[in-house]
Amino acid sequence: MSTAEDRTGTTNNPTTMSTAKDRTGTTNDVPGWAGPALESVLRRVAVTRAEAGDRFPLFADPATGRWTTTGRGSWTGGFWAGLLWLRARYTRQAADREAAARCTERLTPWVGADTAARGLVFWYGTALADTPEAAALRARAAHACREAYDPALGLVPWGAAFGGPRLLARVDGAPGMVPLLASVDPGAARSHLRRHLELCLREAPFRWCWRYERPVGWTPRDDPPPGWSRGRAWLLLALAEAARCPGGEELAEAAGLLLTEPVVPPADEARPDSPPDTSAAAVTAVALLGLGHRELAVALLHDLVSAHVMDGRLLDGCYDLPSGTATRHQLVWGDFFLAYALASLTGLLDREVALTGR
């Protein structure tokens, strides 16, 4: 997804992080590479924080490390806040907690935004926080999303905040929104996910975006295209989240239709020559852990860490292939989900916290 928000680059300004030994709760069954990989990613968070200042990082050039940033956070702002909270959990430093809290507070203007992307913004931006302010913000966002729920459509529409038709069901409007809605209305959360499953998995190839028009009903759209790398990943993540929500266990069974080999996918499955998308693999790894497929998740994470991480940066992510935007870059949500998965694997986050935010 692209956005018309203002974007600027920032310059590289390396900083250091004190090594936080024995803070990942590692056990003998945790791969030896996982802890050092997590430390390197979270150390890099401090570098990015120094570069971005009060702006939100979107993607960074793989050669220079130069970040393109946005002032309001766009749909990715919650991932940056989540990364800061993961670093704060790891270092246990007051300065890191304060930085994370300030970033989360800056998400507040999105509470009233007309978009289902609020699930991504507010779930991942607050679920790893442990402050009453973050909990209150999450509750406000959850109630606002519940008010936007359309019972006739059975979901929270994608909305008009980013332009284009309002009555869309986009697969990236499912993750985050499921647990956010479930915190105030489990029935609405189940309906929201069920509608996305019914539409996205209705036909082959799977279609990740549908538009509702009266009196025609739902019709598929090709933006994003059927081969979109993150389509499967986002829906798997929503299913993993549903498995931890009241009454959502039966919906999680649909995951079997989406599982593939644990490899980094091409940005467009219909174009084998397209660049890889490591961000889709990182999202998938978190989903696999949540669904109990630990061995698949570990294999995928090992591939990412051994072949695509450099100096704590997850490279080879594809922001938007059709427009040619940041097609082989470091992406803020790629870094977040990689760190999230490694934190879950090593024990920095126990499973209950990682999946439910409690």
N, C-alpha and C positions, 0 to 999 in steps of 0.2 A: 504494500500500500504506500502510495506517495502522498505528500501533503504540500500545500502551497505556503506553509509557514516560512518565515525568513530564516535563511541559513547562512552561517559564516564559518570560516575555518579558524582553528586555534593552533597555536604552536606547541611543539613538544617541550616539556619541562620536567625531566625525570626527578622523582623524589624517592625516598627509601621508606621501608617499613621494618620495624623491629620484628624479628622472627618470633612467632607465637608458638612455642613448642607445646605439644600434648594438648592442643585445644580442639582437635577434631574428633576426639573420642574413638580413635582408630582401634581396631581389633585385628586379630590374626587373619581373618578372612577378607580384609580390605587390601586390595592390590597396593604394592609398595609405591607405585607411581602416583597414586591418587592424592595423597597428602601434599607432596611437593607441587603437584599441578595446581591444587587449590590455592596454596600459598602464593604461587607465582601470579595467578589471576587476580587475587585480592591485593597483592602488592601493586599490581598495575592500576588498580582502581584509584589509588592515591595519585598516581601520575595523571590519570584522566581528570580527577577532581581538580587538581591544580590548573590544568589546561582549560577546563570548561568554566570554572568559576561559578557564577550564578546561572549559567545556561545549562541546557541539557544536551549531552552528547547523542548523536544519531549514528554516524558511521565515520570510520577513520581510514585514511589512505594506507594501504599495506606497506608501501615503501617508506613514507615519511612519518607515519603515525599521526599525521595532522587530522584533527577531528572537525567534522562538520557538525554544527550545533544548532539548537533552536531555543528561542527564548521561553516558550510556554510548555515545552515537553512533548507536544503532539501525542500520538498514540503510544509512544515508547517511553514516556516520562516515568511510568511506574517501574520499569525495569532498571532505570538508573537509581531510583530510590531504593529498590530492592537490593541492588549491588552494594550500595552504601550500608544498608542494614546487615548484609552478610559480612562485610568487612568489620563492622562494629562488633558483631558477635564473635568474630575471630580474634580481633586484637584486644577487646575489652577495654578500649581506651575511650575516655570521656569525649575527647575531641572528635572521634569517629562517630559516636552516638549523636553528638550535636549536629554534625554535618548531615547525617541521615535524617534526623528530625526536621532540620530546616528544609531539606529537599522534599520530604513528604508534605510539609505544609504548603510548599509551592504548587502542589497538585490541586489544591482546593478549588481554583476556578473551573476545573473540569467537572465538578459535581453536577452542574446544571447543563452540561453540554449534551446536545442531541446526538448521541452515538452509543452503540453497543460496545464500542472500544473502551468505554469506561470500565468494563470488566478487567481488561488488561491493565489499565491505568491504576485503578484503586485496589484490586486484589493483590497484584504483585508489588504495588507500592506501599502496602500497609501490612500484609499478612505476616511478614517477618519482623515487624516492629513490635516493641513491647512497652509502648507508652500509652497512657490514656488518651492523649491527643490523637494519635494514629487510630486507635480503636473508635473514637468518636467520628473521625473523618470517614472511616470505612462504613460505619453505621449510616451516616448521612448519605453517602454514595449508594449504599444498598437500597435505602428507602427511595431515593430519587430514581434509581433504575426500576424498582418495583412500580413506581408511578408511571413509568414509560412502557411498562408491559402492556401489550395489546392482546386481550383474551381472544378476540376474533381471529387473529393471526397465530396465536399461541406462542408468541415470543416478544422480546424487546427488539424492535426494528433496528437495522443498522444506523439509520438516522441521517441527517443532512449536514452534520458538523463539518464534514470534509468535502462537501459538494456532491452533486449527482443525485439520483433518485433516493428518496427517504425510505421507502418500503422495500428494503432488501433484507435477505437472510444471507449473511456472509459468514463463512466458517470461522474467521478470526473474531467474530462477535460471540463465539461460544465459550472459549476458555476464559477463566477469570469471572465471567458473568455467572456461570453455574454456581460456584460457591458463594459469590456475592449475593445473588438472589436467594440462595438456600438459607442464608443467615436471617432472612426476614419472611420468606415465603417459599418453603420447599416445593410446593406444588407448581409455582411459577417457574422455578429452576428446572424441574423435571420437564415441564412443557417446553421450555426454551430449548433444552438440549434435544428432546424428542423431535421437535420440528426440524432442527438442523440435521438430525440423523435421517429423517424421512426424506428430506430434500437432497442432501449431499450424496446419499447412498442410493438414490432412486434409480439411477440408470448408470450404465457403463459407457464411456469412462465417467468416473465420479465428477460431479460439478460442484464447485465450491461457492458459487454465488447465484442467488435466485431473486427475481423481482416479482412483487405482487402488484397486479393491475386488475381492477374491476372492469368488466365481469369475467375476464379471462382466467384469473387466478395466478398461480405461480408459474413463471417461465424462467428457464435457465439463462444465465449470462456468461460471457467468456472473459470477464475481468474480475478476478484472476482466472487464467485459463485452466482447463481440466488437468493439465500436467503440472500445475503449480506445486513446487516442492513442499511448501508449508501447509498445504491443504490437509494431507493425512496427519501431519504432526499436530496441528492445532486441534483437530477433532479427537485424536488420541488423548491429548492432554485434557480436553474437556471430559472425556470418558473417565480418565483416571481421577479427576476431581469429583465427578458424580459418584464414583464408587465409595467416597467418604461422606457423601451427603445423605440425609434421610430419604430412604426409598429409591435411591439411585442405583442400587446394586445391579438391578436387572438391565438397566441401560448400558452398563459397562460391558455387558456380554458382546455388544456390537464391535468391540475392539478387534475381535478375530477377523473381521472383514477388512481391517486396515493394516494389520501387521505385515511387514515385509522383512527382507533380510536386513540385519543391522549394519547398514553401510551409509556413507554420506551420499545423499541423492543429488542428481543433477537439478539445477534450478527449474528446469521444465522437463518432466519425464518424457514428453513427446518429442523432445529434442536432445538426443543422447550426446550431442556435441556441445550442449550448453554448459556453462561453468558449474562447479559444485555449489551447494548451499549448506555450509556447516551449521548455520543457525537452525535449519530444519532438523538436522541431526541432534543438536543440543536439546531442542524442544522434545524430540522423540525420546531421548534418553531419560528425561524427567518423567515423561509419561510412562515409559516402560518400568521404571522403578515404582511408580505409583500403582501400576497394574500387576506388580509382582513378578515381572519378567527380568529378574536381576541379571542373569547371565547375558541376556541380549543387551541390556543396558551397559554392562561392564565392557562388552566387546566393542560397542559403539563409542563409548567414552575413551577407550584405549586408542581407537583409531583417531579420534579427534586430538587427543593429547600428544600422541606420537608423531602425527603427520601434519597437523594444522595449527598447533599452538607455538608461538614464538614470543619469548619475553613476556609471557602472561597474556598475550593477545591471541584470540581465536580468529584466525584469518580465513579467507575463502568463503565468506558469507555473501549472499546475493540479496541486496536490498530490493531492487525492482528490475527484472530482466527486460520486459518490453520497452521501458524507457531508457535502458542502458545506465541506470543510476546505481552506482556503487556495486558493481557486479562481482568483485572479488575483494571484498573489504572486511574490516573488523566492524561488527555490528553490535550495538549496545545490548540488544536482546540475546544475541548469540553468546556474548560474555556472561550475561545474567544466567541463562539456563545452563551453561556449562558449569558455572560456579555453584548454582543451585543443586545440580545433579551430584557434583563432587562433594558438596557439603552434606547431602543426604547419604551418599555412599560412605563417607568417612565418619559420620556420626556427629558432625558439627550441628546438623539439624536431625533430630529424631524423626521418624516417619510421620508421627502424628502432627508435629509442628509443620513439617515440610508440605503436607498435603492439605491441612485444614487451617493453618494459620493460628492455631491455639497455642 
